[in-house]
Amino acid sequence: MSDRYAVIGNPIAHSKSPLIHAEFARQTGQDMEYGRILGNPDDCAADVRRFFDAGGRGMNVTVPFKEQAWEMADERSPRAESAGAVNTLILLPDRRLRGNNTDGAGLIRDLTENQGFDFRAKQVLLLGAGGASRGVLGPLLETGLATLVIANRTASKALDLAAAAAAAEDHVSGCGLDRLSGRRFDLIVNATSSGLAGDVPAIPPDCLAPGGWTYDMLYGDQATPFQRWGSEHGAARALDGLGMLVEQAAESFFLWRGVRPATAPVIALLRGGEQQTRA
Ligand code: ATR
């Protein structure tokens, strides 16, 4: 029987993870299957346990269960620990669950390996101070960037997040969105959920430095609202989060199977699918 993996979330029908992992498995010759589980929105613990009791080997966890998966994990990687969220569960030989978080690595790999962004000496702005932001903060701070500003609509949350990170790194600060005037950034990463409502964070129109890039952690069949903001405000590159999605999946796949799949053909496949959707 094939080794079983799945992604749990709510909603889950839209998830591209089964397609991505099926492609990785085909490409690397791994004998595995990967399904979708609609978790109970109030408490996914029973759904997770049922999957592993029935022989599951590993699980991806998506919205809104990443914090609960962090609580469920018997042990956690340093990345998961600092993120306070788990997107990858691994069943250990002694049947305990190890929690990892591959979101940050996925973002950095997409920006650096796929897109060629060089973080060194760069001024970076991270928008949002919720779970998505916390998940990528640690890996962002390890890139060699010059300064990271975390800005949030509710300033106190950005200040708290920056203060926690500043214990280990001194090149990070937090503020409200209304404190960005006069500042210029080489890269703006949108980790807010504003795009889900068709909105963009209220940031000054001139806070992108000449030649700067924007990156929206969301993706969709069409350009996301923040991608459009980037294009309209002179971004040299205005990227969406599809590459991050595939890269975080590849990191999870590597943790489970010890094999690193090629991501470029899978990103191209998904982009092709989107174009067909638009056409
Ligand atoms: P997630 O897990 O996706 O990060 P979250 O923890 O609910 O979800 O956090 C959502 C983030 O998006 C928050 O930083 C939120 O700002 P507030 O803390 O002020 O609520 C941000 N956000 C959501 N809608 C937004 C909008 N229209 N403009 C700016 N920020 C927004």
Boltz pocket constraint, residues with backbone or C-beta under 6 A from the ligand:
constraints:
  - pocket:
      binder: B
      contacts: [[A, 127], [A, 128], [A, 129], [A, 130], [A, 131], [A, 132], [A, 133], [A, 152], [A, 153], [A, 154], [A, 157], [A, 191], [A, 192], [A, 193], [A, 194], [A, 199], [A, 200], [A, 201], [A, 202]]
      max_distance: 6.0
